[in-house]
Amino acid sequence: MDDELLLICNEIFAYIRNQLTFQLRFMDPALNNYQLIPDALEYRCDGKFFHYPPIALIKTFQYSPNAAVRGYLHVVLHSVFAHLYFSKNRKMSLWNLACDIAVENVIEELGLACTETSASEEKRKEIEKMKSKVSAFTAQKIYHVLEDMEKDQIKLLAPLFAFDNHECWYEIREAVGTSETLYGEEDRDNPSSLSNNRFDQASHDTGESKEGEDPSHTEEEIRQIRNALKDWKEISEKIETDLETFNKENGEKAEALVQSLKELHREKYSYRTFLRKFMTSGEKMKISDEDFDLIFYTYGLSLYHNLPLIEPLEYQEMKNIRELVIAIDTSGSVQGDTVQDFLQKTYNIFTEKENFFSQFRIHILQCDMMIRQTAIITTMADFDRYIHELEITGLGGTDFRPVFAYVNEQIEKGTFTRFGGLLYFTDGDGVYPKYRPTYPCAFLFPEDNKEITVPPWAISYRLKGDN
C-alpha cells in the first residue's frame, strides 16, 4: 500500500479516536483496542483486527467526518456488547440488524455532536417505533421483535443502520466449534453447568484444539480469538464500573450504554466474580505454566540425562484476597437469617483455595449507628466458627460513617498494607459519607431489597439466590 495513503488513514483514525476519547473518557480502553489493517473492501472487525478500505475511509472523511467517527464507534460498541460472540443459533440477517440497531441507539442517546449525520433523525424515528415493543433495548431483545416483522421491513431497515460487514462473526463461531459455550451461553436449565459466570469460559486458554473446531483455523488463530474475547470482557466490565463510580455523571447521559452493559453482565455475573474486584496482586505458591519454557526443560533432560536446564517457577503472580473489611448492617431492618445467608454465601466462595493467599486478614464488623462488634478472621476455621456462633447485636438505626472512620483509622495505623476494600451488607437506608474513600467500596443488598441509590463513588450489587 502507498505510504502516503497509509499515513493519511492513520491521521484520520487518530482524529476519530481523539474526538471520541475527549467526550467519552471511560471508553478509552475500548477505542484503542484494535489493530488497524488496511486490506479490506468493506469495514469488518473480529474483535482484534479492524480491517478497513483506505480509499473509502478517506472519501467518507472528506465529505462527512462525523460519519467516519460514528462508524468507528459503531464497530467498537459491537465488541463492547460482545455481539460477535453471541452469533450462535441466530438467523444472520436478523441478528446483524438487531446488533446494528442496538449500537446506533446507544450512539443516539450519547448525543455527541461529532457523531451526528444526515441519517440520524430517520434512525431516531425508527428506534422510537421499536422501543414500545421491547422492555430492554438490547440486541437480544430487538432480535425477537424483528422475528415478528415482515421481510420487506427488514430489508428497508438494514441499510439504514448498517456500517460494517459481520460475516467474520460467524467465522469466529465456526473456528471454536458451535457446540461449545464461547461467551456464557450455558444451558439455563442445567444448574450443574460448569460456571455461573458468563465470562469464565473465556479466561481458560489452553491453546489446544477442541472437538468441533474449524480445521481451516490454526491453533494460533483460535488462541487469538479467545484472548480477544477475554480482553473485551475485561474492558466491558471496566466501562460499567467506571460509569457506576468515577464517571457517574457520564452514566446519566449514557443510560442506554449502562443498561445494555447491565443486561450483558447481569444474568451470569456471579457474586464470586464480583468479589474479584476486591482482590490484590501477589505471589502465591503455584507452578506458573505461562512463565515455564518446556523446550529448555526437555532439552536439558535429553542432553544431561534427566537433569533439566531450568525448573518450573514455584511462585505465580495472582490476584487473591489478602485484607478485607466486611461490615454487616444489624439495624432493625436487616434480619438475622438474611445476615447468616450472606455470610455463608461469602464463606463458601472463600473456602476455594484459589481465592486466598496463605496469610489473610478479614475484619467483620456488626454495626447500626455505631460499630457494635469487631471480629478479626485469619483462618477459615475462624470464619466457620464465627458463622455458627453468630449473635446479632445492635438493631438500632443506620449510619455508615463509623465503619469508614474505622477503616481509615486501620489504614493510618498500618494494620492494612494491601487492603482490598470494604463490603457493606445493608438494606441501604442510612447516612452515607460525603466524600469518596481512597479504597474500593461496595454496598451489597439482599435479593428482595428495594431499589436504593448509592453515592457516585460506591459500587452496588444485589445478591441473587443462585450466586
C-alpha positions in Angstrom: 0.0 0.0 0.0 1.2 3.5 -0.7 2.9 5.0 2.3 1.3 8.4 1.9 -2.2 6.8 1.7 -1.4 4.8 4.9 -0.2 8.0 6.7 -3.5 9.8 5.8 -5.6 6.9 7.1 -3.6 6.8 10.4 -4.2 10.5 10.8 -7.9 10.0 10.2 -8.1 7.3 12.9 -6.1 9.5 15.3 -8.6 12.2 14.7 -11.5 9.8 15.3 -10.1 8.4 18.5 -9.3 11.9 19.8 -12.8 13.1 19.2 -14.4 10.2 20.9 -11.9 9.9 23.8 -12.3 13.7 24.6 -16.0 13.2 25.2 -16.1 9.5 26.3 -13.0 9.1 28.5 -14.5 5.9 30.1 -14.4 4.4 26.6 -10.6 4.9 26.2 -9.6 1.2 26.6 -12.2 0.1 24.0 -11.4 2.9 21.5 -7.7 1.9 21.4 -8.0 -1.9 21.5 -7.9 -2.6 17.7 -5.0 -3.2 15.4 -5.8 -1.4 12.2 -5.4 -3.3 8.9 -5.8 -1.5 5.6 -6.6 -4.5 3.4 -10.4 -4.7 3.0 -13.1 -3.7 0.6 -15.6 -3.3 3.5 -15.2 -2.5 7.1 -15.1 -5.6 9.3 -13.8 -6.5 12.7 -13.1 -9.8 14.5 -12.5 -8.2 18.0 -8.7 -7.9 17.5 -8.2 -6.6 13.9 -10.1 -3.7 12.4 -10.0 -4.2 8.6 -10.9 -1.1 6.6 -10.9 0.1 3.0 -8.4 3.0 2.8 -9.9 4.8 -0.2 -13.5 4.6 1.2 -12.3 5.8 4.6 -10.6 8.9 3.1 -13.6 9.7 0.9 -16.1 9.3 3.8 -13.9 11.5 6.0 -13.6 14.1 3.2 -17.3 14.6 2.8 -18.6 13.7 6.3 -16.0 13.4 9.1 -18.9 12.7 11.5 -19.9 9.6 9.5 -16.3 8.2 10.0 -16.4 8.9 13.7 -19.8 7.4 14.1 -18.8 4.3 12.1 -15.8 3.6 14.2 -17.8 3.9 17.4 -20.4 1.7 15.9 -17.9 -1.1 15.5 -16.3 -0.6 18.9 -19.7 -0.9 20.6 -20.3 -4.3 18.8 -17.2 -5.5 20.6 -18.1 -4.0 24.0 -21.5 -5.7 23.9 -20.0 -9.0 22.6 -22.3 -9.1 19.6 -19.8 -11.1 17.6 -19.6 -13.8 20.2 -23.4 -14.2 20.5 -24.0 -15.2 16.9 -24.6 -18.8 17.6 -28.0 -20.2 16.6 -29.2 -16.8 15.2 -30.6 -16.0 11.8 -27.9 -14.0 10.3 -29.9 -11.2 8.7 -32.0 -10.6 11.9 -29.0 -10.8 14.3 -27.0 -8.4 12.2 -29.8 -5.8 12.1 -30.6 -6.3 15.8 -27.0 -5.6 16.7 -26.8 -2.6 14.4 -30.0 -1.1 15.9 -28.7 -1.6 19.4 -25.4 0.2 19.0 -27.0 3.0 16.9 -29.5 3.6 19.8 -26.6 4.0 22.2 -24.8 6.4 19.9 -28.0 8.5 19.5 -28.5 8.6 23.3 -25.0 9.7 23.9 -25.9 12.8 21.9 -22.4 13.6 20.6 -22.1 16.4 18.1 -19.2 14.5 16.4 -21.5 11.6 15.5 -24.5 13.5 14.2 -25.1 12.7 10.5 -27.8 13.3 7.9 -29.4 9.9 8.7 -29.6 10.5 12.5 -33.1 11.8 12.5 -34.5 8.9 10.5 -32.7 6.4 12.8 -34.2 8.0 15.8 -37.7 7.7 14.4 -37.3 4.0 13.7 -35.8 3.4 17.1 -38.7 5.1 18.9 -41.2 2.9 17.0 -39.4 -0.2 18.2 -38.9 0.8 21.8 -42.6 0.5 22.5 -42.3 -3.3 21.7 -39.4 -4.2 23.9 -38.6 -3.8 27.6 -34.7 -3.6 27.5 -33.3 -2.3 24.2 -30.5 -4.8 23.8 -29.6 -6.8 20.6 -31.1 -10.0 22.1 -34.5 -8.4 22.8 -34.5 -6.5 19.5 -33.8 -9.8 17.7 -37.1 -11.3 18.9 -39.0 -8.2 17.8 -37.5 -8.5 14.4 -38.6 -12.1 14.2 -42.2 -10.9 14.0 -41.6 -8.3 11.3 -42.2 -8.7 7.6 -39.2 -9.4 5.4 -39.8 -6.2 3.4 -39.5 -4.2 6.6 -36.2 -5.9 7.5 -34.8 -5.1 4.0 -35.7 -1.4 4.4 -34.2 -1.1 7.9 -30.9 -3.0 7.3 -29.2 -0.3 5.1 -30.2 2.5 7.4 -28.4 1.0 10.4 -25.6 -1.0 8.9 -22.0 0.1 8.7 -19.6 -2.9 8.9 -19.7 -6.4 7.4 -20.5 -9.1 10.1 -19.6 -12.2 8.2 -16.4 -12.8 10.3 -18.6 -13.1 13.4 -19.9 -16.4 12.2 -16.5 -17.5 11.2 -15.4 -16.9 14.8 -18.1 -19.2 16.0 -17.1 -21.9 13.5 -13.5 -21.5 14.4 -14.0 -22.6 18.0 -16.9 -25.0 17.4 -20.5 -24.1 17.5 -21.2 -26.7 20.2 -19.1 -25.1 23.0 -20.1 -22.2 25.2 -17.9 -19.4 24.0 -19.4 -16.5 25.8 -21.6 -17.7 28.6 -24.3 -19.5 26.6 -24.7 -22.1 29.3 -27.7 -24.3 29.5 -30.0 -22.3 31.7 -31.9 -25.4 32.6 -28.8 -27.2 33.8 -27.8 -26.0 37.3 -24.7 -28.1 37.2 -23.3 -26.1 34.4 -19.6 -25.6 34.7 -19.8 -21.9 35.7 -22.2 -19.3 37.0 -20.1 -16.6 35.4 -20.7 -15.9 31.7 -17.1 -14.8 31.3 -15.2 -17.8 33.0 -15.2 -19.8 29.8 -13.2 -17.1 28.1 -10.4 -17.0 30.6 -9.1 -20.5 30.3 -7.0 -20.6 27.2 -5.3 -24.0 26.8 -4.3 -23.4 23.2 -5.5 -26.9 22.3 -7.8 -27.8 19.5 -11.2 -28.9 20.6 -13.8 -31.2 19.1 -15.9 -29.3 16.5 -13.4 -26.6 15.8 -12.9 -25.5 12.2 -9.7 -27.1 10.9 -9.2 -24.1 8.5 -8.2 -22.0 11.5 -4.8 -22.7 13.1 -4.4 -23.1 16.9 -2.7 -19.7 17.0 -5.8 -18.0 15.3 -8.1 -19.7 17.8 -5.9 -18.6 20.7 -6.1 -15.0 19.4 -9.9 -15.2 19.2 -10.1 -16.4 22.8 -7.6 -13.8 24.0 -9.6 -11.1 22.2 -12.7 -12.3 23.9 -11.0 -12.1 27.3 -9.8 -8.6 26.6 -13.2 -7.3 25.7 -14.8 -9.0 28.7 -12.4 -7.0 30.9 -13.0 -3.8 29.0 -16.7 -4.2 29.2 -16.6 -4.7 32.9 -14.3 -1.7 33.4 -16.6 0.6 31.4 -19.6 -0.4 33.5 -17.7 0.0 36.8 -16.4 3.4 35.7 -19.9 4.6 34.7 -21.3 3.5 38.0 -18.5 5.1 40.1 -15.9 7.7 39.0 -17.8 8.7 35.8 -21.3 8.5 37.2 -22.1 12.0 35.7 -21.4 10.5 32.3 -23.5 7.5 33.1 -26.6 9.7 33.4 -26.2 10.8 29.7 -25.1 7.3 28.7 -28.1 5.5 30.2 -28.6 3.2 27.1 -25.0 2.2 27.4 -25.2 1.5 31.1 -28.4 -0.5 30.8 -27.0 -2.6 27.9 -23.9 -3.4 29.9 -26.1 -4.4 32.9 -28.1 -6.7 30.8 -24.9 -8.2 29.4 -23.4 -8.9 32.8 -26.5 -9.5 35.0 -27.6 -13.0 34.1 -24.4 -14.8 34.8 -22.4 -12.2 36.7 -21.9 -14.1 39.9 -21.1 -13.0 43.4 -17.9 -15.0 43.0 -16.9 -12.8 40.0 -17.9 -9.6 41.9 -15.5 -10.4 44.7 -12.6 -10.4 42.3 -12.9 -6.6 42.3 -11.5 -6.7 45.8 -8.6 -9.0 45.2 -5.0 -7.7 45.3 -1.9 -8.9 43.4 0.8 -11.0 45.0 2.9 -14.1 44.6 1.4 -17.5 45.5 3.0 -20.9 45.7 1.9 -22.4 42.4 3.6 -23.7 39.3 3.4 -20.9 36.6 2.8 -22.6 33.3 2.9 -19.3 31.4 6.4 -18.5 32.5 7.8 -22.0 32.1 9.7 -22.9 28.9 9.1 -26.5 28.2 11.6 -26.5 25.3 14.6 -25.8 27.6 13.3 -28.1 30.2 13.0 -31.1 27.8 16.3 -30.2 26.1 18.1 -30.4 29.4 16.6 -33.8 30.2 17.8 -35.2 26.8 21.3 -33.6 26.9 22.2 -34.2 30.5 20.3 -37.4 31.2 17.3 -36.3 33.4 19.0 -33.1 34.5 16.8 -30.1 33.4 18.3 -26.8 32.5 15.5 -24.9 34.2 12.9 -25.7 36.8 9.3 -24.6 36.8 8.8 -21.4 38.7 7.3 -22.2 42.1 5.6 -18.9 42.5 2.9 -17.3 40.3 1.7 -13.7 40.2 -2.0 -14.0 41.1 -4.9 -11.9 42.4 -6.4 -13.1 45.6 -8.0 -11.8 48.8 -5.5 -10.7 51.4 -7.1 -8.0 53.5 -10.8 -7.1 53.6 -13.4 -5.5 55.8 -16.9 -6.9 55.8 -19.5 -4.6 57.5 -22.9 -6.0 58.4 -25.8 -3.7 59.0 -27.5 -5.0 62.0 -30.2 -2.4 62.2 -33.8 -3.5 62.8 -34.5 -3.6 59.0 -31.9 -6.4 58.4 -32.9 -9.7 59.7 -30.6 -12.4 61.3 -31.4 -15.1 58.8 -30.5 -12.7 55.9 -27.2 -11.9 57.5 -26.4 -15.6 58.1 -27.2 -16.4 54.5 -24.9 -13.6 53.3 -22.0 -14.8 55.4 -22.5 -18.4 54.4 -22.5 -17.4 50.7 -19.3 -15.4 51.2 -17.7 -18.2 53.2 -18.5 -20.8 50.5 -16.6 -18.7 48.0 -13.7 -18.0 50.3 -13.2 -21.8 51.0 -12.0 -22.2 47.4 -8.2 -22.2 47.8 -7.5 -20.1 44.7 -9.3 -17.1 46.3 -6.9 -16.6 49.2 -3.3 -16.1 50.0 -1.9 -18.4 52.7 -2.0 -15.4 55.1 -5.0 -13.1 55.1 -6.9 -10.9 57.5 -10.6 -10.1 57.3 -12.3 -7.7 59.7 -16.0 -8.5 60.2 -18.0 -5.6 61.8 -21.5 -5.6 63.2 -22.9 -2.1 63.1 -26.0 0.1 63.1 -25.5 3.7 64.2 -22.1 2.7 65.6 -19.8 -0.4 65.5 -21.2 -2.9 67.9 -18.8 -5.8 67.4 -15.4 -6.4 65.7 -14.0 -9.9 64.8 -10.7 -10.5 63.0 -10.6 -13.6 60.9 -7.2 -15.1 59.9 -8.2 -18.7 59.2 -11.1 -20.4 57.5 -11.8 -22.2 60.8 -12.2 -18.8 62.5 -14.7 -17.8 59.7 -16.7 -21.1 60.1 -16.8 -20.7 63.9 -18.0 -17.1 63.6 -20.9 -18.0 61.3 -22.1 -20.8 63.6 -21.8 -18.8 66.8 -23.2 -15.6 65.2 -25.2 -13.4 67.5 -26.7 -10.2 66.1 -26.1 -7.1 68.1 -27.4 -3.6 67.5 -30.9 -3.3 65.9 -30.9 0.5 66.0 -30.8 3.0 63.2 -28.2 3.0 60.4 -25.2 5.3 60.0 -22.5 4.1 57.6 -19.9 6.7 58.6 -18.4 5.0 61.7 -17.3 2.0 59.6 -15.5 4.2 57.1 -13.8 6.0 60.0 -12.8 2.6 61.4 -11.2 1.5 58.1 -9.4 4.9 57.7 -8.0 4.5 61.2 -6.7 1.0 60.5 -5.0 2.1 57.3 -3.4 5.1 59.1 -2.2 2.7 61.9 -0.6 0.4 59.3 -2.9 -2.5 60.2 -3.7 -2.9 56.5 -0.8 -2.9 54.0 -2.5 -4.4 50.9 -6.1 -3.5 51.6 -8.7 -5.0 49.1 -11.7 -2.8 50.1 -14.9 -2.7 52.1 -18.0 -4.8 51.6 -21.0 -3.3 53.3 -24.1 -5.6 53.6 -27.1 -3.5 54.2 -30.6 -2.5 53.1 -29.2 0.8 52.0 -31.2 3.1 54.3 -28.8 5.2 56.3 -26.3 8.1 56.4 -23.6 7.9 53.8 -20.2 9.6 54.0 -19.9 12.8 51.9 -16.6 12.0 50.3 -15.2 9.1 48.3 -12.8 6.9 50.2 -9.3 6.0 48.8 -10.2 2.3 48.6 -12.9 0.3 46.8 -16.2 0.1 48.5 -19.4 -1.8 47.6 -22.8 -1.9 49.2 -24.4 -5.3 48.9 -28.2 -5.6 49.1 -30.5 -8.7 49.7 -32.2 -10.0 46.7 -35.7 -8.7 47.7 -34.4 -5.3 48.7 -36.0 -2.2 47.3 -34.1 0.0 44.8 -31.5 2.2 46.5 -29.4 4.9 45.1 -25.9 4.8 46.5 -23.3 7.6 46.3 -21.5 8.0 42.9 -18.2 6.7 44.3 -19.7 3.4 45.6 -20.4 0.1 43.7 -23.8 -1.5 44.4 -24.6 -5.2 43.9 -27.8 -7.1 44.5 -27.2 -10.6 45.8 -29.2 -13.3 43.9 -30.3 -16.6 45.3 -28.2 -18.6 42.7 -25.0 -16.6 43.0 
